Amino acid sequence: MPPLIDAAGLHGRLAAGERIVLLDVRWVLGRTDGRERYLEGHLPGAVFVDLPTELADHAQPALGRHPLPSTDRFQEAARRWGINEGDTVVAYDDSGSMAAARVWWMLRNAGVASVYLLDGGLSAWRAEGHLLETGEVSPGVGNLTLAEGRMPVISGHEAAHWHGDRVLLDARAGERYRGEVEPVDPRAGHIPGAFSAPTTDNISAAGTFLPAEELRARFAGLGVTDETPVAVYCGSGVTAAHQIVALELAGFKAALFPGSFSQWSNDAGNPVATGPEPFEGEPAIAGTGRPQTGTATGAGGSVEP
């Protein structure tokens, strides 16, 4: 099942009377006005999805800032959104699919076969001249039953060893990967062995995903091949899902580290590397952001905690 649908294709299917559940996932780190922006204008019939409360459990140092909710909790939310067995689901946002990719991944992981991202999101819909509606949409309760474990994931222990003949991609902004800034997590830097691959490089200026051949060349330049085991993390497991979409478009499968750097950096026993290379730089002292004595070593070596 391809992960994307464009605005013209979605409009045509809706105009033909096809039942499609639309999910509006308006969320950006540091902002809390997603619902207000949804109420001001959304795709006709779209239901608002609150990422912090419906697509995540409460933050826990041992699990990260946005732990995946239990299957039961997620099923309750999916039914509130009006999803029935066999429905097609299309998710979108207004931030280049960075937030909407979270629910795409979660529904795919839960066994929903027909789920798409609206490529370009709200901006693409508007650019096609299609109308928006205002106010809340409250659908009838759906009957969807969710499974679990349909998408690959890795643990923090696996992330620690995901180098050598494997590729670990850090989907955060480059300055966070290098350890120059860290606005939310307790330590700055990256998981030793990871390569910097910001999600913003997956999309065009219009917020649509780059063509498959460009994405494939991008990831090939990071060492990804058809035989390479690939895993992805970000700050809290949200935008890493966007990277998995981009990799799928490029023809590659990838696993998610759900707790991501927020989980990793909260464990003082985990090493953190800084600088532009996977193993270069000085690990940070837990909770201080200051470097400690000692440098990271290459694949097969170690990094001082």
RANOR-V494957 format. One record per backbone hydrogen bond with DSSP energy under -1.0 kcal/mol. NH is the residue of the N-H (numbers start at 1). CO is the residue of the C=O. If there is no record, write none. Layout:
NH:CO, NH:CO
This chain:
5:117, 10:6, 11:7, 12:8, 13:9, 14:10, 15:11, 16:12, 17:14, 18:13, 21:88, 23:90, 24:47, 25:92, 27:25, 31:28, 37:33, 38:34, 39:35, 40:36, 41:38, 42:133, 46:43, 47:22, 49:24, 54:50, 55:51, 57:67, 60:64, 63:60, 64:60, 74:70, 75:71, 76:72, 77:73, 78:74, 79:75, 80:76, 81:77, 82:79, 83:78, 87:84, 89:114, 90:21, 91:116, 92:23, 98:95, 101:97, 102:99, 104:100, 105:101, 106:102, 107:103, 108:104, 109:105, 110:106, 111:108, 112:107, 115:113, 116:89, 117:3, 118:91, 119:5, 121:118, 122:93, 124:120, 125:121, 126:122, 127:123, 128:124, 129:126, 130:125, 133:42, 135:39, 142:79, 144:83, 147:110, 150:109, 154:256, 159:155, 160:156, 161:158, 162:159, 163:161, 167:229, 169:231, 170:195, 171:233, 177:173, 178:174, 180:175, 181:175, 190:273, 193:278, 194:191, 195:168, 197:170, 199:171, 201:198, 202:199, 204:208, 207:204, 210:202, 215:211, 216:212, 217:213, 218:214, 219:215, 220:216, 221:217, 222:219, 223:220, 224:219, 231:167, 232:255, 233:169, 241:238, 243:239, 244:240, 245:241, 246:242, 247:243, 248:244, 249:245, 250:246, 251:248, 252:247, 255:230, 256:152, 257:232, 261:234, 262:235, 263:259, 264:260, 265:261, 267:264, 270:267, 273:190, 275:178, 285:290, 288:285, 289:285, 292:283, 296:281, 297:302, 301:298
